[in-house]
Amino acid sequence: MQDRVNNCFRRSMAGRNIPIDGEEMNDIIAYLAVVSRGIAIGAHVPGQGLPTMPSLTGDSSRGRAIFTARCARCHGDNGQGILPATPLWGPRSYSVAASLARVERAASFIRHNMPFDSAGVLSDQQAYDVAAYVVSQPRRDSRGKEGDWPAGEAPGDVPYNTKGHAAFHPPKTLLPPAF
């Protein structure tokens, strides 16, 4: 479990591992134990994950306009995030190997959760447009990502090369990995 937590820090958050025997890790593991009490191993729970989106193509030009009008007030004009909003690109954002760096996953998150104060107001197409814009922006690289999906079968919108898969609309710029 500690490895999985650190994997999230490294990949999803483009950060560094925390000590596996440290207070922070112990707190996270204790929290996960409490919230999973009574849940069978491998079971799915209501609200887990993101809904699958219809297959659409995002337009980053339209997405930029929507981002400017609806998202920049919290995430900043340059995606840097205005606290407490998360940076969406740049060196403090999630890495290219995070699931939100995929257009469909980002579109689902945007469609169902954003804007924070009026979630669900964007159409599926608008969510794809914003996702196309956001995921095309510079973000940190992630070491070892090419080993993802070692048996092949990577989702079509993975933005980097893996076994049997060519990068789908990779970011304009990959920044050095955080570690």
C-alpha positions, 0 to 999 in steps of 0.5 A: 500500500505504501508503494501505491501511495508513493506511486501517486505522489511521483506520477499523479502529483509529479512529486517525491516519495515520502518515507514508508515508515514516516508519520505522514505515510502512517497517517495516510495508511490509517485513513485508507484503513478507516474509509475502507472498513467493511469493503471487500478486497477488490469491491467497487463502491458507489462514486468510485472513479470517473464515468466513461465519456462518449467518444468525442474529439476535443478542439483546443482552440475552443477549449482555450476560450472556455478555459479563459471564460470559465476556468482561469478565475480559479486555475489562473491564466497560465494554469498555475492554480490560484490557491486552493485550486490545483495547477493544471500545467507547468512544473507544479502540475500532475505529470504526463503519466497521471490519468488526468493527462489523458483527454478522455479522463480529463474530460470526464473529470471536467464534465462531472466536477468543474467548474467547482461552483457549478459542476455539470454546466459544461456539455460533453463537447465543451469538457473535451475541448477544455481537456484537449487544451489543458492536456496539451500544455507543458507538464513534467515527464515521468520516468518509466512511463514507457513500461506502462501497459507492458502487455500492450492495450494502452488506452488510445489517448495515452499521451506517451509511447508504450508497448504497441502504442504511439503517443496521442497528442503529447504535451507541447513541452515535457518538463524534466521529471521531478525526481 
